[in-house]
Amino acid sequence: MAPIDPDRLRVRSRLPGHRRTRPPRHVKGEGFLKGPVPLIWLEAAARLPGKSLHAGVALWYAAGLTRSASVPLSNISGLKFGLDRNAKYRALDWLEGAGLIAVERKLGRAPVVTILQTSEPP
């Protein structure tokens, strides 16, 4: 029987080569989510069905780019976040029903969505 090596039994707290203490940052020129994003808003969106959280993140991303609470959410920008056309509209309906957003719809145009302030969990 081979002798027991105590070093093999030790629990490694880090993977080899991983010494980073801060979260990863974006590379110059790469997109990023601008914050702060209210956690209470994200928690409320996460509790909704379907891809509501995906739509919420897409809205906050667009709001960070434009520095505006009112942003259009096109089908193309929705696809970046895994939202097909129908999922986008269902998610917007659920977010609007929860009081997290207000939506202005026009025929043949991307809906213009306003992110609303929330102070209480639904």
NORHUMO-V338925 format. One record per helix or strand. SS is the DSSP state (h for helix, s for strand). FROM is the first residue (numbers start at 0). TO is the last residue. If there is no record, write none. Layout:
BEGIN
ss,from,to
SS,FROM,TO
SS,FROM,TO
END
This chain:
BEGIN
ss,from,to
h,5,8
h,38,45
h,51,65
s,69,72
h,74,78
h,84,96
s,100,103
s,110,114
END
